[in-house]
């Protein structure tokens, strides 16, 4: 008998590897394509391919929810635009992936600002650790933040805002239509900016085209599909901890493929950020698990009584 829970966890681990590869695919693609143009074609292609799947699954979105889906798509577009600009300006994959992972800790602050949601106590313990880790990444440049680090940080903030709003929309909107709309909105925003501000090459090499296809099919469609399957069989707390592996795999890819320098100060910075994420995610997981076990015990007592 197949253990779906265990398979789901391994699927999510594979998803983090695909996410890391997505950084490599994107970095290689923009060597022969304008960055925003590449993201436009990538997300528009993915939305077109997934649209028939959405229709075949008989999932639809109600008209009152359409503006919410479009709004979430625009938030995702802002995140993606800053992210690809950071990479195009020479941003290192390992460093950027750890800065992007800070969106996990930015999300509670965004929830506090927009929805008056009080963060857990563990958040205020994890946040200073992450700030010190980010400082070590900056210190590696001699107290000077590179422009790509600023773009990565801005992208992480935009990702946190997207996550907070999207987590509310997904409760009322079917997941497949929401994904398709978000992909289409992201691609459309990138396309408009690309047409105004970028110069497109007259030809694209077959190598670049191959990286582009890999970005669409592997790093976008396959990743989204497997992530949905994995999250179906894995508790939210477990899934959140597993997804922390993405910056680790991305750093490994950057060091192996691009020989990115990782001086000791960067290692310390990345380690502190990882510790802060594990501290926050681990506490949330344990707290959720205890809550579930308490409810089960209460139910058992009620049945016995």
Secondary structure, DSSP 8 states (H G I E B T S, - for coil): ---HHHHHHHHHHHHHHHHHHHHHHHHHHTTTS-HHHHHHHHHHHHHHHHHHHHHHTT----HHHHHHHHHHHHHHHHHHHHHHHHHHTT--HHHHHHHHTTHHHHHHHHHHHHH-----HHHHHHHHHHHHHHHHHHHTTSS---HHHHHHHHHHHHHHHHHHHHHHHTTTS-HHHHHHHHHHHHHHHHHHHHHHH----S---HHHHHHHHHHHIIIIIIHHHHHHHHHHHS-HHHHHHHTTHHHHHHHHHHHHHH-----HHHHHHHHHHHHHHHHHHHHHHHHHHHHHHHHHHHHHHHHH-
